[in-house]
Amino acid sequence: MYRPLPQKKEEYRINESIDIQKVRLVGDSLLKNGIYSIQEALQFAIKRELDLVEINPKLSPPVCKILDYKKFLYEQKKRKKQFKAKQVKVNTKEIRFGPQIGDHDGKVKIRSAEKFLMRGDKVKVFVFFKGRSIVYKDQGKIKLLKFAEEIEEYGKVEQMPVMEGKRMYMILAPKKF
């Protein structure tokens, strides 16, 4: 059975696909901004050998521009790419230990947390309680606060210790250098 390929839905309506009686033309230096009939707007676009592109269909009447559609799409894509490149992605790393963690093991965890914070990642520190160790909630909270105190040179506490189920966690954010 023959099935036609699905057509890619265009982001903007252009030229004849705009099915409205009146449009608001903007951004053309040779033409006065204002409300025109769709036929007039299409004639202006044809004279300049450009496309009539519906920019904002939500307004009444919809906003249209006369421009080169392919160039417009290229610039939109380029703008999105630049915006994406400027965004800073913050990763969250997790470190977990028990309420009776030893001093040396704690120092190892602190060093790895320092490394994460220096890279610019957030750190979520867990104290997990197994079985009857849930009795030592206060001990777990003390361990988390000591952890934060040891690491205050590299990061600051974003969220104080919170109990969630059988684990207590705290979130550390990197300091801006």
C-alpha positions in Angstrom: 0.0 0.0 0.0 1.4 3.4 -1.0 1.5 6.0 1.8 2.8 9.5 1.1 5.5 10.8 3.4 4.3 13.0 6.1 4.9 16.6 5.3 7.1 18.5 7.7 5.0 21.1 9.4 6.3 24.6 8.7 6.9 26.8 11.7 5.6 29.9 9.9 2.9 30.3 7.3 4.1 32.0 4.1 2.6 33.6 1.0 -0.6 31.8 -0.1 -0.8 29.6 3.0 -1.8 32.7 5.0 -5.6 32.5 4.9 -6.6 35.7 6.6 -8.3 38.8 5.1 -6.1 41.5 6.7 -2.5 41.5 8.1 -0.3 43.9 9.9 2.9 44.5 8.0 6.0 45.5 10.0 9.7 45.9 9.5 9.8 46.9 5.9 11.8 50.2 5.4 10.2 50.9 2.0 6.7 50.4 3.2 4.8 52.1 5.9 3.9 49.8 8.8 0.2 49.3 9.0 -2.8 47.0 8.3 -3.2 45.8 4.7 -5.3 43.3 2.9 -3.7 40.0 2.2 -3.7 40.7 -1.6 -1.9 44.0 -1.2 0.7 42.4 1.1 1.3 39.6 -1.3 1.7 42.1 -4.2 4.3 44.0 -2.2 6.2 40.8 -1.6 6.0 39.7 -5.2 7.3 43.1 -6.4 10.4 42.7 -4.2 10.8 39.0 -5.1 10.5 38.1 -1.4 8.1 36.1 0.8 5.3 37.3 3.0 5.9 35.5 6.4 3.4 35.4 9.2 5.5 36.2 12.3 2.9 36.3 15.0 -0.4 34.6 14.2 -1.9 35.2 17.7 -2.4 38.9 17.4 -5.4 40.4 15.6 -4.7 41.1 12.8 -1.7 38.7 12.5 1.8 40.3 12.2 3.6 39.6 8.9 6.9 40.6 7.4 8.2 40.7 3.9 11.6 38.9 3.8 13.6 36.1 2.3 12.2 33.0 4.1 15.2 30.7 3.7 17.5 33.4 5.1 15.1 34.1 7.9 15.0 30.4 8.9 18.8 30.2 8.8 19.1 33.3 11.1 16.5 31.8 13.5 18.5 28.5 13.7 21.8 30.4 14.2 20.2 32.5 17.0 18.9 29.4 18.7 22.4 27.8 18.5 24.0 30.9 20.0 21.5 31.0 22.8 22.1 27.3 23.5 25.8 27.8 23.6 25.5 30.6 26.2 23.5 28.5 28.6 25.5 27.0 31.4 24.6 23.4 32.2 24.9 22.6 35.9 25.4 19.0 36.7 24.5 17.5 40.1 26.9 15.0 41.5 26.0 12.7 44.4 28.1 11.6 47.3 26.7 9.1 49.8 27.9 7.7 53.1 26.6 6.2 56.3 26.2 7.9 59.6 29.2 6.0 61.1 31.7 6.9 58.3 35.3 6.9 59.4 37.5 10.0 59.4 39.7 8.9 56.5 36.7 7.8 54.3 35.1 11.1 55.1 38.2 13.0 53.9 38.2 11.0 50.6 34.5 12.0 50.1 35.4 15.7 50.9 38.2 15.6 48.3 35.9 14.3 45.6 33.3 16.9 46.5 35.9 19.6 46.3 36.8 18.4 42.8 33.2 18.5 41.7 32.6 22.0 43.1 35.8 23.3 41.4 34.5 22.0 38.1 31.3 24.0 38.7 29.0 21.1 39.5 26.5 21.0 42.4 26.9 18.3 45.0 24.1 16.4 46.6 25.5 14.8 49.8 23.5 11.8 51.2 23.6 10.0 54.5 21.8 6.8 54.1 20.4 4.9 57.0 20.2 1.1 56.9 18.1 -1.0 59.2 18.4 0.3 62.8 20.9 3.0 62.0 17.8 5.3 61.5 18.1 5.8 65.2 21.2 8.0 64.5 19.4 10.8 62.6 21.1 13.4 64.7 24.5 11.8 64.0 23.8 11.9 60.3 22.9 15.6 60.5 26.1 16.4 62.4 28.1 14.5 59.7 26.5 16.6 56.9 27.1 19.9 58.7 30.7 18.9 59.3 31.0 18.0 55.7 29.7 21.5 54.7 32.0 23.1 57.2 35.0 21.3 55.7 34.1 22.3 52.2 33.0 25.9 52.7 36.1 27.1 50.9 34.8 25.6 47.6 31.1 25.6 48.0 28.2 27.0 50.0 25.1 25.2 51.4 22.2 25.7 49.0 19.8 23.5 51.0 20.2 22.5 54.6 20.0 18.8 55.6 16.5 17.3 54.9 15.2 13.9 55.8 13.6 12.0 52.9 12.6 8.4 53.6 15.7 6.5 54.9 18.2 9.1 53.8 19.1 12.6 54.7 20.5 14.9 52.1 22.0 18.4 51.7 22.8 20.3 48.5 26.0 22.3 48.0 26.6 24.8 45.2 30.0 26.0 43.9 31.3 29.4 45.0 31.9 31.9 42.2 35.6 32.6 42.0 
